[in-house]
Amino acid sequence: MLTSLKQLTLEDGRSVTCTSPAEARMLWDDMSAEGYYRRAAAQLHPDDIVLDIGANIGLSAIAFADTCPGVRVIAVEPAPLAFECLRRNMGAHVPDGIALETGVGVANGTAQFTWYPRASANYSRYADRKRDNESTTTFLQNCGLDQNAIALVTNDVHDGEQIDVKVTTVSALLADHAPTGEIGLVKIDVERAELDVVRGIAESDWARIRTVVAEVHDCGDRLAQFCALLRSHGLATEVRQDAFLRGTELYEVFACRPPTW
């Protein structure tokens, strides 16, 4: 399986390990664009803890460490192949960070995920091939691709494989790896498991969290519930949808604790 790993060279000459250079390029461009991720990264302080949940191959972890040297990045990824990329990329570009092979949810245990070999950024515990196909098709239409090109790109892209993974909680991760210190950012990109992640944060840990940035799938009133839970713990929320994602269930949430001064 590791023979399927590839390399992508970034603009600054650094090489990152990935499963798909095209997908990795798109993810890196997203991290580099103006948006909530860059806004959150710009507000980090040296010695902050960054919890990157759904780290995939580690491009967000690299971007956070690049933006604010001195932050301590804990990057979490459950899928074995993506984790191997994360482990290598953290070792090469975020050597002071921690890479952990686990899912994150509302309770400790194990769970079955659906891994998409051709779309590693879309796999999930709550994978929904029909919805995922629809979102990808709409995104590509918004990008201006014609139907033939879209059919070529999306053909079998969400064929999945079942994998069993360990699942832990945010608070268990913090207890093991960051029992003290300010959590400057919790980044969540877990493909419909967003509520599970925040429901796994103990009351005593919320006060440590300054900022949350998340991709949220708005199905079953999930977006409203997600924002309400963050507001109940003192974080002010903002919601946006990228123009290329109009017509999909995908939204971005930026939540931060108002300054006390």
C-alpha positions, 0 to 999 in steps of 0.5 A: 500500500505504501507504494501508492504514496507520491510526492508534491513539490510546493512553491518554496521547494519543499516536498510533501508526501501524498496519495494524490498530487492533484488533491494535495495541490488543491488542499494546499491552495485552500490553505494558502487562500484568504479565508477562515484558516488563514485568519485563525492562523494569523491569531496564533501565539507562540506556545499556543496548542493547535489541535488539528482534527482531521489532519489528512496528510498534514498540509494544514498542520504545516501551514499553522506551523509556518504562520506562527513558529513556536506553536505546538501542533497535535495533528490527528488522522485515523486512516492508515494511508493518510496517517503515513503521509501525515507522519512523514510530513510532520517529521519533515516540516513540523518536527516539534509536532505530534501525529496521532493515528486515531479518529475523534468523536463523542466517546472512546472506542472503535468505529467503522469508517468508509475510506475513499482511495480516490478522494482521501479528503472526503472519507468519513465515519458518516460517508454518504456516496450519494451526497458526496457525489452531489457535492463534488458535481456541484463544486465542479460545475461552479468551477466551470467544468462541462458535464463530460469533464465532470463525469470523467472526474467523478467516475467511481471517485467515491467508491469506498472501502470499510476500515475499522479505526480507534476513536478517542475524544478531544478531552482525552487527547488533551489529557494525554498530550496537552494537559495544560496551556492555552489552545489557540486553535481547534481545527475540525474537518471530519466530514459530517462528524463535527458534532461528535467532535465538539460533544466530546469536549469536557466542560472543563476544557472549553475555557482553554479553547480560544478559537475553533475553525471547522468545515460543517456539513449542514444536513439534519440541522447540523450547522445550527446545532454546531454553532449553538453549542460553540456559543453556549461555551462563550465563542462567537460564531461566524459562518460563510460558504465559499462561492465554489461550494454554493448549492452544497451542504458545505459551510465554514465556521469561525468561532472565537472567544471575545477578548476580555480587555 
